[in-house]
Amino acid sequence: MFWVGGDGTYLMAASKILNDRIPVVGVNTDPSRSEGYLCLPKHFNQNIDDAIDKIITGKFYWYLAYLQYIQNCIQLYSTY
């Protein structure tokens, strides 16, 4: 599933997907004003096809900082 928006949109979309085998990928619609930590890294906004190709072929890797941020968000939101 691909979602377009920001981190809030990504979290809302991910909460709707009940099958953990379906990957959820967010595309930040305003990378000039927001980081979009849960979305694809900014450099993929100009080349979505490259990101999709890397995801499908298993060659897409998150930076460690992104992974840590995502883990922190999951822990934070799971307490609500």
N, C-alpha and C positions, 0 to 999 in steps of 0.2 A: 504494500500500500504506500503510495506517495501522497504526502500532504504538503500543501503550500501555505505558508504563514510564518509564524515564529514559534518560540518555545511553548507558549501557551496553547497554540493550535496543535502542536505536536503532542503535548500531554493529553489534550482532549481527544485527539484521534487515537492515540495509543490505548486510552482507557476504553474505547469502543471495540477494539479488536480482542475477541475472546479466544482466538486460536494462537497459541504461542509459536506456531510454525510459520505464521505470516509476518514477514519483516515489515517494520514501519519506518519509512524514510521521510524526513522532513526537509523541505526546501525553504530557506529563509527568503522572504519576499522583500526585505529591506536591509540588506547586509551593510549598507553604508551607515545606518543608524543603530543597528543592534547586532550583537554577536551571534545569536541563534545557536547557543552551545549544543542544543539537542538536534539541530539540523545539520545538513551537510556542511562541511567547512566552506568558507567563503569562496575559495578559488574554484569550487565546482559550480558556483552559480552561473558562471559564464560558459560552462561546458557540462551541462547535465548529462549529455550522452556519454561522456567519459566516465562520470560517476556511475551511471547505470551499468555500463560495460564492466567496470571494476567490481561492482557489487555482484553481478551475475556470475562472473568468472572467479569470484573468491579472492580478488586481488585488492580489495578495498580495506584499508586499515585506519582505525581511529588513532589520533594522537593520544598519548597517555593523559594529557591534561583534559581532553574531552571525556575520556573514559572515567576519570575521577569525578568530574563535574556531573556526569550522568548518574554515577553511583550515588553521589550525594543527594541529587534530586530525587532519585527513587527512594532513598531512605527517608528523606524529608516528607515526601508526599504519601508514603505508605503509613505514616503515623496519623494521618487524618482520618 
